[in-house]
Amino acid sequence: MRDRLAETDFEMNELKEALQSCKENEVLLKNKIEFITRKNRNQQDLIKQVQETIEKLSNRSKTIATCTSTQTNSKILARVETQTEDTNDKANITNKEDLKPNSN
């Protein structure tokens, strides 16, 4: 009977140690889960920031392209206006010369 009690007591101690080990493992697992969850949130935040940056850069590229296009069109218009003004000046000069009396 004493042997049986000693054996039961020994088994009980083993079960207590196993239970304690399980509790420690549970704490470790909870900590790992929290760490992975935080890491996942950080990665999601980084992904969101990258997406926002890409969107901003995309919009900026569109704006730059529009500005460049506008500037190019302005330069073309400026050239046309300049050429038109030069042509008008030449036409005016020609017309003035036509109005001079003949020295013949």
C-alpha positions in Angstrom: 0.0 0.0 0.0 2.8 2.4 0.9 4.5 1.6 -2.4 1.3 2.4 -4.2 0.9 5.7 -2.4 4.5 6.6 -3.1 4.0 5.7 -6.8 0.8 7.8 -6.9 2.6 10.7 -5.2 5.4 10.4 -7.7 3.0 10.4 -10.6 1.2 13.4 -9.1 4.4 15.3 -8.9 5.2 14.4 -12.6 1.8 15.6 -13.6 2.3 18.9 -11.7 5.6 19.5 -13.4 4.1 18.7 -16.8 1.2 21.1 -16.0 3.7 23.8 -15.0 5.7 23.2 -18.2 2.4 23.5 -20.2 1.6 26.8 -18.5 5.1 28.1 -19.3 4.7 26.9 -22.9 1.3 28.6 -23.1 2.9 31.9 -22.0 5.7 31.5 -24.5 3.2 30.8 -27.3 1.0 33.8 -26.3 4.1 36.0 -26.4 5.1 34.6 -29.8 1.5 35.2 -31.1 1.6 38.8 -29.8 5.0 39.4 -31.4 3.9 37.9 -34.8 0.6 40.0 -34.6 2.6 43.2 -33.9 5.0 42.3 -36.7 2.1 41.6 -39.1 0.6 45.0 -38.2 3.9 46.7 -38.8 4.2 45.0 -42.1 0.6 46.0 -43.0 1.4 49.6 -42.0 4.6 49.5 -44.2 2.6 48.1 -47.1 0.0 50.9 -46.7 2.8 53.6 -46.5 4.4 52.1 -49.7 1.1 52.1 -51.5 0.4 55.7 -50.4 3.9 56.8 -51.6 3.5 55.0 -54.9 0.1 56.8 -55.3 1.7 60.2 -54.5 4.6 59.6 -56.9 2.2 58.5 -59.5 0.1 61.7 -59.1 3.3 63.8 -59.0 4.4 62.1 -62.3 1.1 62.9 -63.9 1.4 66.5 -62.7 5.0 66.8 -64.0 3.9 65.3 -67.3 1.0 67.7 -67.5 3.3 70.6 -66.6 5.8 69.5 -69.2 3.1 69.1 -71.8 1.8 72.6 -70.9 5.3 74.1 -71.0 5.9 72.4 -74.4 2.7 73.7 -75.7 3.5 77.2 -74.3 6.9 77.1 -76.0 5.3 76.1 -79.3 2.7 78.9 -78.9 5.4 81.4 -78.0 7.3 80.4 -81.1 4.2 80.8 -83.2 3.4 84.2 -81.7 7.0 85.3 -82.1 7.0 84.2 -85.7 3.7 85.9 -86.3 5.0 89.1 -84.7 8.1 89.0 -86.8 6.0 88.4 -89.9 3.7 91.2 -89.0 6.7 93.5 -88.5 8.2 92.6 -91.8 4.8 93.0 -93.4 4.5 96.5 -91.8 7.9 97.5 -93.0 7.2 96.3 -96.5 3.9 98.2 -96.4 5.7 101.3 -95.2 8.3 101.0 -98.0 5.4 100.6 -100.5 4.0 103.9 -99.3 7.2 105.8 -99.9 7.1 107.9 -103.0 9.2 106.9 -105.9 12.4 108.8 -106.2 12.3 108.3 -110.0 
